[in-house]
Amino acid sequence: MRFENKTVIITGGDKGIGRAVVLAFAKEGANTVIGYNRDLDSAKKTGRMVENEGGNFEIFKVDVRIKEECEKLVETAVKRFGRLDIAVNNAGVSTMNWAVDLTEEEWDFNMDVNAKGVFFSCQSEVKQLIKQGNGGKIVNISSIAGKRQAMLLSHYAASKFAVLGFSKSLALEVASHGINVNCVCPGLVRTSMQEREIEWEAKLRGMSKEEVIDEYHNAVPLGRLEEPEDAAKLVLFLASEDAAYMTGQAVNVAGGLEMAV
Ligand SMILES: NC(=O)c1ccc[n+]([C@@H]2O[C@H](COP(=O)([O-])OP(=O)(O)OC[C@H]3O[C@@H](n4cnc5c(N)ncnc54)[C@H](O)[C@@H]3O)[C@@H](O)[C@H]2O)c1
């Protein structure tokens, strides 16, 4: 098992991609700290799934927009498991709108959770890793929308481009401490975020939900939508010793979506 007794923080670990990441780490022997924001039931359910894998876990409520809460999350991990080894900053939100109609509130919401949340999370995690003095691994979840245009998602794309810019710069600054910082860029992943986006997109473009889903399918060269587990596999690779010589990278896992027009 690649992660025996390693302590891993996963923000947004209660559902979607985050839950798949938590379970994948638990299956490989890690102690997981599941950050959740609103849905305690979902966090508890993830915890039970970890238990079924024989894993240890801690659940912690965190709003990544609040610096002190990000610091507390790290403190909780260290208090419970003695140290921090890996952090996956996955918490994220999206809303959809035409850029021309976008409100300041929508812009701030996406930027605050997706960009500032990654900044606050990384800062707390890196401080702890530097204090421990044995390096560590950080994996930030960006998106294909962090590398190219995304209709109805200009504000979200801006926030995910920000994740890449911040992560690459941080990677450079902490490399001398043996800390690797990399990003994962998923495509069209079947989660509650995608369900909400299908509804919004159908409404904003005057289409049926089925038509939107068909467009998603047609956009993916590998011919199927992404499962949370597809993204989780890449997260674990980047957190593993197999990726020891990688830092400051943004790796796509999107079925080839980025190659499509
Ligand atoms: N679903 C996709 O198609 C897709 C594609 C590319 C990237 N992503 C990214 O993957 C990540 C996970 O998305 P998902 O699809 O699993 O979405 P999801 O909506 O199923 O889960 C989002 C998670 O983020 C947490 N969260 C939201 N606001 C928070 C806050 N203020 N503080 C702490 N946690 C908060 C939620 O509690 C939840 O656990 C996000 O960063 C998202 O942008 C998703």
Ligand as a Chemical Component Dictionary entry (heavy atoms), coordinates in Angstrom:
data_LIG
# 
_chem_comp.id                   LIG 
_chem_comp.type                 NON-POLYMER 
_chem_comp.pdbx_formal_charge   0 
_chem_comp.three_letter_code    LIG 
# 
loop_
_chem_comp_atom.comp_id 
_chem_comp_atom.atom_id 
_chem_comp_atom.alt_atom_id 
_chem_comp_atom.type_symbol 
_chem_comp_atom.charge 
_chem_comp_atom.model_Cartn_x 
_chem_comp_atom.model_Cartn_y 
_chem_comp_atom.model_Cartn_z 
_chem_comp_atom.pdbx_ordinal 
LIG N1  N1  N 0  -17.556 18.117 -11.629 1  
LIG C1  C1  C 0  -16.789 18.556 -12.623 2  
LIG O1  O1  O 0  -17.117 18.405 -13.798 3  
LIG C2  C2  C 0  -15.458 19.221 -12.311 4  
LIG C3  C3  C 0  -14.592 19.461 -13.385 5  
LIG C4  C4  C 0  -13.368 20.069 -13.142 6  
LIG C5  C5  C 0  -13.026 20.442 -11.862 7  
LIG N2  N2  N 1  -13.895 20.220 -10.830 8  
LIG C6  C6  C 0  -13.475 20.644 -9.502  9  
LIG O2  O2  O 0  -13.405 19.525 -8.651  10 
LIG C7  C7  C 0  -13.646 19.934 -7.303  11 
LIG C8  C8  C 0  -14.729 19.039 -6.694  12 
LIG O3  O3  O 0  -15.918 19.263 -7.418  13 
LIG P1  P1  P 0  -17.137 18.214 -7.473  14 
LIG O4  O4  O 0  -17.518 18.089 -8.885  15 
LIG O5  O5  O -1 -16.821 17.018 -6.664  16 
LIG O6  O6  O 0  -18.256 19.137 -6.785  17 
LIG P2  P2  P 0  -19.302 18.878 -5.589  18 
LIG O7  O7  O 0  -20.216 20.058 -5.624  19 
LIG O8  O8  O 0  -19.862 17.514 -5.678  20 
LIG O9  O9  O 0  -18.354 18.973 -4.303  21 
LIG C9  C9  C 0  -17.769 20.200 -3.942  22 
LIG C10 C10 C 0  -17.175 20.074 -2.555  23 
LIG O10 O10 O 0  -16.619 21.357 -2.176  24 
LIG C11 C11 C 0  -17.067 21.673 -0.873  25 
LIG N3  N3  N 0  -17.149 23.135 -0.662  26 
LIG C12 C12 C 0  -17.904 24.029 -1.349  27 
LIG N4  N4  N 0  -17.751 25.262 -0.825  28 
LIG C13 C13 C 0  -16.871 25.137 0.210   29 
LIG C14 C14 C 0  -16.298 26.038 1.137   30 
LIG N5  N5  N 0  -16.601 27.356 1.116   31 
LIG N6  N6  N 0  -15.434 25.574 2.065   32 
LIG C15 C15 C 0  -15.122 24.250 2.100   33 
LIG N7  N7  N 0  -15.631 23.333 1.262   34 
LIG C16 C16 C 0  -16.497 23.784 0.319   35 
LIG C17 C17 C 0  -18.438 21.034 -0.755  36 
LIG O11 O11 O 0  -18.763 20.883 0.614   37 
LIG C18 C18 C 0  -18.211 19.719 -1.488  38 
LIG O12 O12 O 0  -17.678 18.775 -0.617  39 
LIG C19 C19 C 0  -13.995 21.406 -7.365  40 
LIG O13 O13 O 0  -12.858 22.187 -7.086  41 
LIG C20 C20 C 0  -14.432 21.598 -8.810  42 
LIG O14 O14 O 0  -14.284 22.927 -9.237  43 
LIG C21 C21 C 0  -15.096 19.614 -11.033 44 
# 
loop_
_chem_comp_bond.comp_id 
_chem_comp_bond.atom_id_1 
_chem_comp_bond.atom_id_2 
_chem_comp_bond.value_order 
_chem_comp_bond.pdbx_ordinal 
LIG N1  C1  SING 1  
LIG C1  O1  DOUB 2  
LIG C1  C2  SING 3  
LIG C2  C3  SING 4  
LIG C2  C21 DOUB 5  
LIG C3  C4  DOUB 6  
LIG C4  C5  SING 7  
LIG C5  N2  DOUB 8  
LIG N2  C6  SING 9  
LIG N2  C21 SING 10 
LIG C6  O2  SING 11 
LIG C6  C20 SING 12 
LIG O2  C7  SING 13 
LIG C7  C8  SING 14 
LIG C7  C19 SING 15 
LIG C8  O3  SING 16 
LIG O3  P1  SING 17 
LIG P1  O4  DOUB 18 
LIG P1  O5  SING 19 
LIG P1  O6  SING 20 
LIG O6  P2  SING 21 
LIG P2  O7  DOUB 22 
LIG P2  O8  SING 23 
LIG P2  O9  SING 24 
LIG O9  C9  SING 25 
LIG C9  C10 SING 26 
LIG C10 O10 SING 27 
LIG C10 C18 SING 28 
LIG O10 C11 SING 29 
LIG C11 N3  SING 30 
LIG C11 C17 SING 31 
LIG N3  C12 SING 32 
LIG N3  C16 SING 33 
LIG C12 N4  DOUB 34 
LIG N4  C13 SING 35 
LIG C13 C14 SING 36 
LIG C13 C16 DOUB 37 
LIG C14 N5  SING 38 
LIG C14 N6  DOUB 39 
LIG N6  C15 SING 40 
LIG C15 N7  DOUB 41 
LIG N7  C16 SING 42 
LIG C17 O11 SING 43 
LIG C17 C18 SING 44 
LIG C18 O12 SING 45 
LIG C19 O13 SING 46 
LIG C19 C20 SING 47 
LIG C20 O14 SING 48 
# 
